[in-house]
Amino acid sequence: MPIAQHFHWFWFSRYGGIGSWEVRFRFATKDFLAVEGHFNCLAAAFAHGADGCGDYDYVNDLGGKRFLGQDASNPNQTVRADLVYDFLTATARLFLASLVREQNGTWRHERETQSLLNRETSLESAHHLFCNMTGTATWVAVLFYPHQANAYRVVSDLSSRQIMKNDPRVQLVDLPKIEH
């Protein structure tokens, strides 16, 4: 949080699963010297993932096939990458603004239940509005774990693909679509 104001763009995400999370952090700044000390501390504190620590080709990532449909009205990858980076940065800023520090030094999402529209956090409403604005459905996967006592789990469709890739015993039971 102390260095976020120095970034033009930034985003972060977690990948993996319990016990093996990997966090990815991407950013753009015109004043690296202002964040270099903080950045070096973070880079030294954590092991680097498979893609290491280096320059980020945001155009090929955020303007690539995953984020740009084959029949897009504007197929310019740079234009799309800029829009996606803006969205991810706004989301990252909102996420940071919704964190609350506990007395023991840990962080958590702010609680919001008084509106009766959220079950835990105000970020649920931001997610809901994105889905309402765009009409984007949420796909979930019902997975069966034949080798575990609590045999069924519901996870996101994207997560299910990695889970089944890493453990071929896990079986896809259903792929329901949640419409907003």
PAGULUM-690298 format. One record per residue: x, y, z of N, C-alpha, C in turn. Coordinates in steps of 0.1 Angstrom, whole numbers, padded with zeros to 4 digits, always signed. Layout:
N
XYZXYZXYZ
...
***
This chain:
180
+0008-0012+0000+0000+0000+0000+0008+0013+0000
+0020+0013+0007+0027+0026+0007+0032+0030-0006
+0033+0021-0016+0039+0025-0029+0029+0026-0040
+0016+0023-0037+0006+0023-0048+0004+0036-0055
+0006+0047-0048+0004+0060-0054+0015+0063-0064
+0026+0056-0065+0036+0058-0075+0034+0051-0088
+0024+0042-0088+0021+0034-0100+0011+0041-0109
+0014+0041-0122+0004+0045-0132-0006+0034-0133
-0001+0022-0135-0009+0010-0135-0004+0000-0126
-0012-0009-0120-0007-0020-0113-0019-0030-0111
-0015-0042-0109-0025-0053-0106-0017-0064-0099
-0025-0073-0093-0019-0084-0086-0030-0095-0086
-0025-0107-0085-0034-0118-0085-0028-0130-0078
-0035-0139-0073-0030-0151-0066-0034-0163-0075
-0025-0172-0076-0027-0185-0083-0023-0196-0074
-0028-0208-0078-0024-0220-0070-0036-0224-0061
-0032-0229-0049-0042-0233-0039-0036-0232-0025
-0044-0236-0016-0040-0236-0002-0027-0243+0000
-0017-0236+0006-0004-0242+0009+0006-0240-0003
+0001-0235-0015+0010-0233-0026+0006-0221-0034
+0002-0210-0027-0002-0198-0034+0010-0191-0040
+0008-0186-0052+0018-0178-0059+0011-0165-0062
+0017-0154-0058+0012-0140-0061+0020-0134-0072
+0012-0128-0081+0019-0121-0092+0015-0107-0091
+0025-0098-0093+0024-0084-0092+0029-0077-0104
+0021-0069-0111+0025-0062-0123+0023-0047-0121
+0032-0039-0126+0031-0025-0124+0038-0017-0135
+0034-0004-0136+0040+0005-0145+0042+0018-0137
+0054+0024-0138+0057+0036-0131+0067+0045-0139
+0066+0058-0137+0076+0066-0144+0086+0070-0133
+0085+0066-0121+0094+0070-0110+0098+0057-0102
+0105+0048-0109+0110+0036-0102+0118+0039-0090
+0126+0049-0091+0135+0053-0079+0127+0055-0067
+0115+0060-0068+0106+0062-0056+0101+0049-0050
+0101+0039-0057+0096+0026-0052+0106+0015-0051
+0118+0018-0057+0128+0008-0058+0132+0001-0044
+0133+0009-0034+0136+0003-0021+0125-0007-0016
+0113-0002-0017+0101-0011-0013+0101-0023-0022
+0103-0021-0035+0102-0032-0044+0113-0042-0041
+0125-0038-0039+0136-0047-0036+0133-0055-0023
+0127-0049-0013+0124-0056-0001+0113-0067-0004
+0103-0063-0012+0093-0073-0015+0099-0085-0024
+0107-0081-0033+0113-0091-0042+0122-0101-0034
+0129-0096-0024+0138-0104-0015+0130-0113-0006
+0118-0108-0002+0110-0115+0009+0103-0127+0003
+0101-0128-0010+0093-0138-0016+0100-0146-0027
+0098-0159-0028+0104-0166-0039+0097-0162-0052
+0105-0162-0062+0099-0158-0075+0093-0170-0082
+0081-0168-0088+0074-0179-0095+0082-0183-0108
+0076-0192-0116+0082-0197-0128+0085-0186-0138
+0077-0175-0138+0080-0165-0147+0090-0154-0142
+0095-0156-0130+0105-0148-0124+0101-0134-0121
+0111-0125-0122+0109-0111-0119+0115-0104-0131
+0108-0097-0139+0113-0090-0151+0103-0081-0157
+0107-0077-0169+0098-0068-0177+0085-0076-0180
+0074-0068-0180+0060-0073-0182+0055-0069-0196
+0053-0078-0205+0047-0075-0218+0032-0075-0217
+0027-0063-0212+0013-0062-0209+0004-0063-0222
+0010-0058-0233+0002-0058-0246-0001-0073-0250
+0008-0081-0250+0006-0095-0254-0002-0103-0243
-0001-0099-0230-0009-0105-0220-0023-0100-0220
-0025-0087-0217-0038-0081-0215-0045-0078-0228
-0038-0078-0239-0044-0075-0252-0044-0087-0261
-0041-0099-0255-0040-0111-0262-0054-0118-0263
-0054-0130-0268-0067-0138-0271-0076-0139-0259
-0070-0140-0247-0078-0142-0235-0087-0130-0233
-0082-0118-0236-0090-0106-0233-0095-0099-0246
-0093-0104-0258-0097-0098-0270-0103-0108-0279
-0116-0107-0281-0124-0117-0289-0120-0116-0303
-0121-0128-0310-0118-0129-0324-0126-0120-0333
-0138-0116-0328-0146-0107-0336-0148-0093-0330
-0138-0089-0322-0138-0076-0316-0140-0064-0326
-0148-0054-0322-0150-0043-0331-0137-0035-0333
-0129-0035-0323-0115-0029-0324-0105-0039-0321
-0098-0045-0331-0089-0056-0328-0075-0051-0324
-0073-0039-0321-0060-0033-0317-0057-0038-0303
-0046-0046-0302-0042-0052-0290-0038-0042-0279
-0031-0031-0283-0027-0021-0274-0039-0014-0268
-0049-0010-0276-0061-0004-0271-0067-0013-0260
-0069-0025-0264-0076-0034-0254-0067-0036-0242
-0054-0038-0243-0045-0040-0232-0046-0028-0222
-0046-0016-0228-0047-0003-0220-0061-0003-0212
-0072-0007-0218-0084-0008-0211-0085-0018-0200
-0079-0030-0203-0079-0040-0193-0070-0036-0181
-0058-0030-0184-0049-0025-0174-0056-0015-0165
-0064-0005-0171-0071+0005-0164-0081-0002-0154
-0088-0012-0159-0098-0020-0151-0091-0027-0140
-0080-0034-0142-0073-0041-0132-0067-0031-0121
-0063-0020-0126-0057-0010-0116-0068-0005-0107
-0080-0001-0113-0091+0004-0105-0096-0007-0095
-0096-0020-0100-0099-0031-0091-0089-0032-0080
-0076-0031-0083-0066-0032-0072-0067-0021-0062
-0070-0009-0067-0071+0003-0058-0083+0001-0049
-0094-0004-0054-0106-0006-0046-0104-0017-0036
-0097-0028-0040-0093-0038-0031-0085-0033-0019
-0075-0025-0022-0066-0020-0012-0074-0010-0002
-0083-0003-0008-0091+0007+0000-0101-0001+0009
-0104-0013+0006-0114-0021+0014-0107-0030+0024
-0094-0029+0026-0087-0037+0036-0087-0030+0049
-0088-0038+0059-0088-0033+0073-0076-0041+0080
-0068-0033+0088-0057-0039+0095-0062-0043+0109
-0059-0055+0113-0063-0060+0126-0052-0056+0136
-0055-0056+0149-0045-0053+0159-0033-0061+0159
-0034-0074+0155-0023-0083+0154-0014-0081+0142
-0018-0071+0133-0010-0068+0121-0015-0075+0109
-0024-0084+0110-0029-0091+0098-0040-0082+0091
-0043-0085+0079-0052-0077+0071-0064-0086+0067
-0076-0080+0066-0088-0087+0061-0096-0077+0053
-0107-0083+0046-0116-0074+0039-0125-0067+0049
-0129-0055+0046-0138-0048+0055-0152-0056+0054
-0159-0055+0066-0172-0062+0066-0183-0053+0062
-0192-0058+0054-0204-0051+0050-0216-0060+0050
-0224-0059+0060-0236-0068+0060-0249-0060+0063
-0247-0047+0067-0258-0039+0071-0268-0036+0060
-0263-0035+0048-0271-0032+0036-0281-0044+0033
-0277-0056+0038-0284-0068+0035-0282-0072+0020
-0273-0066+0013-0270-0069-0001-0257-0078-0002
-0249-0077+0008-0236-0085+0009-0237-0095+0020
-0230-0106+0018-0229-0116+0029-0217-0113+0038
-0206-0108+0032-0194-0105+0040-0188-0092+0038
-0186-0088+0025-0178-0076+0022-0184-0068+0011
-0181-0055+0011-0186-0046+0001-0181-0050-0014
-0171-0057-0015-0166-0061-0028-0176-0070-0035
-0185-0077-0028-0195-0085-0034-0204-0076-0043
-0207-0064-0039-0215-0055-0047-0208-0050-0059
-0195-0048-0058-0187-0044-0070-0187-0055-0080
-0185-0068-0075-0186-0079-0084-0199-0081-0091
-0210-0079-0083-0224-0080-0088-0226-0069-0099
-0222-0057-0096-0224-0046-0106-0217-0049-0119
-0204-0054-0118-0197-0057-0130-0205-0067-0138
-0210-0078-0132-0218-0088-0139-0231-0082-0144
-0237-0073-0137-0250-0067-0141-0247-0058-0153
-0236-0050-0153-0233-0041-0163-0230-0048-0176
-0223-0059-0175-0218-0066-0187-0226-0078-0192
-0235-0083-0183-0242-0095-0186-0234-0107-0186
-0222-0106-0180-0213-0117-0180-0217-0127-0170
-0219-0139-0174-0223-0150-0164-0211-0155-0157
-0213-0161-0146-0202-0168-0138-0204-0183-0140
-0194-0190-0145-0195-0204-0146-0188-0210-0133
-0195-0220-0128-0189-0227-0116-0188-0242-0120
-0179-0249-0114-0177-0263-0116-0180-0271-0103
-0188-0281-0105-0190-0290-0093-0181-0302-0096
-0171-0303-0086-0161-0314-0087-0163-0325-0077
-0160-0337-0082-0161-0349-0073-0147-0353-0070
-0143-0355-0057-0130-0360-0053-0132-0374-0048
-0131-0384-0056-0134-0398-0051-0124-0403-0040
-0113-0396-0038-0103-0401-0028-0104-0393-0015
-0114-0384-0014-0115-0376-0001-0129-0378+0005
-0130-0376+0018-0142-0378+0025-0153-0368+0021
-0149-0355+0021-0158-0345+0017-0157-0344+0002
-0164-0352-0005-0161-0355-0019-0165-0345-0029
-0174-0336-0026-0179-0326-0036-0174-0312-0032
-0170-0304-0043-0167-0290-0041-0172-0282-0052
-0175-0270-0050-0179-0261-0060-0168-0250-0061
-0162-0249-0073-0152-0239-0075-0154-0232-0088
-0147-0221-0091-0148-0214-0104-0144-0224-0115
-0150-0221-0127-0146-0229-0139-0131-0229-0142
-0126-0216-0141-0111-0215-0144-0103-0223-0134
-0106-0222-0121-0099-0230-0111-0100-0245-0113
-0112-0249-0117-0114-0263-0119-0105-0269-0129
-0102-0262-0140-0093-0267-0150-0079-0270-0145
-0074-0261-0136-0061-0264-0131-0061-0275-0120
-0072-0276-0113-0073-0286-0103-0073-0300-0109
-0081-0301-0120-0082-0314-0127-0069-0318-0134
-0062-0307-0139-0049-0310-0146-0039-0315-0136
-0039-0309-0123-0030-0314-0113-0034-0327-0106
-0046-0330-0107-0051-0343-0100-0061-0350-0109
-0057-0359-0118-0066-0365-0127-0077-0373-0121
-0076-0376-0108-0087-0384-0101-0099-0375-0099
-0098-0362-0099-0109-0353-0097-0117-0353-0110
-0130-0353-0108-0140-0354-0119-0149-0343-0119
-0152-0337-0131-0162-0327-0133-0176-0333-0133
-0184-0329-0124-0198-0335-0123-0208-0326-0131
-0206-0313-0129-0216-0303-0136-0209-0290-0138
-0214-0282-0147-0208-0269-0150-0220-0259-0151
-0226-0256-0140-0237-0246-0140-0233-0232-0143
-0242-0225-0149-0240-0211-0153-0248-0202-0143
-0242-0193-0136-0249-0183-0127-0251-0171-0135
-0263-0167-0138-0266-0155-0145-0270-0144-0135
-0265-0132-0138-0268-0120-0129-0278-0111-0135
***
